[in-house]
């Protein structure tokens, strides 16, 4: 397989795992993140800044050639009861999680449409289709990514560009490092596989959509250790 892929949120956690898996399979990877990423082309940009994302994507095209795949992983999380969700926190959660996903897709879709080919995988969350204590604002943005991905898949039908989403369950990454409830025996005991899903298992789901079955459209695959059964 192989080709050129842009991965947002490439510097850490799931994004870094996706970049490693792509690299192993012969892809050339541009990592877009606030921080430098260990990729073929490290693009430092804030996904909430549409102009900065567009210019980073242009640079990737100029230096690496046509973009075959986009994986939108950049995101933030915080646990907050609903009465503590200030305007500032809500707007930031929206801007990064759904705004960043939209900005990356809006920058890459015209390139893919011009070449009549491309595959987009967004990262939502199983909280975007389920629910969890203290996660209302985060879950709202992840549910928005599910709706956005399905609708974009329909919007692009017949163009050669496909869109799907991976909706992971709790995974062992820096995002959850400070979040002790996810590590508690009581939580792990509720998971049919008895452990958190591993970042490389989520990366494998992304690569399945990019490499094995790029003809799928609007699907939500949830590697989540059985959390939502
Ligand atoms: P992480 O914190 O380890 O990595 C997130 C990356 O996104 C970081 O490199 C960070 O710099 C980057 N980022 C954050 N804001 C950005 C911005 N404004 N512009 C550019 N880059 C930005 O987190 P993770 O656990 O790897 O999570 C990655 C994605 O997976 C997120 O969208 C998250 O919601 C989703 N997810 C994670 C889990 C989990 O349990 N870890 C579960 C379901 C979904």
Boltz pocket constraint, residues with backbone or C-beta under 6 A from the ligand:
constraints:
  - pocket:
      binder: B
      contacts: [[A, 8], [A, 9], [A, 10], [A, 11], [A, 12], [A, 13], [A, 14], [A, 15], [A, 32], [A, 33], [A, 34], [A, 35], [A, 45], [A, 46], [A, 47], [A, 48], [A, 72], [A, 73], [A, 74], [A, 75], [A, 76], [A, 77], [A, 96], [A, 100], [A, 123], [A, 124], [A, 125], [A, 126], [A, 167], [A, 168], [A, 169], [A, 170], [A, 171], [A, 172], [A, 173], [A, 174], [A, 175], [A, 176]]
      max_distance: 6.0
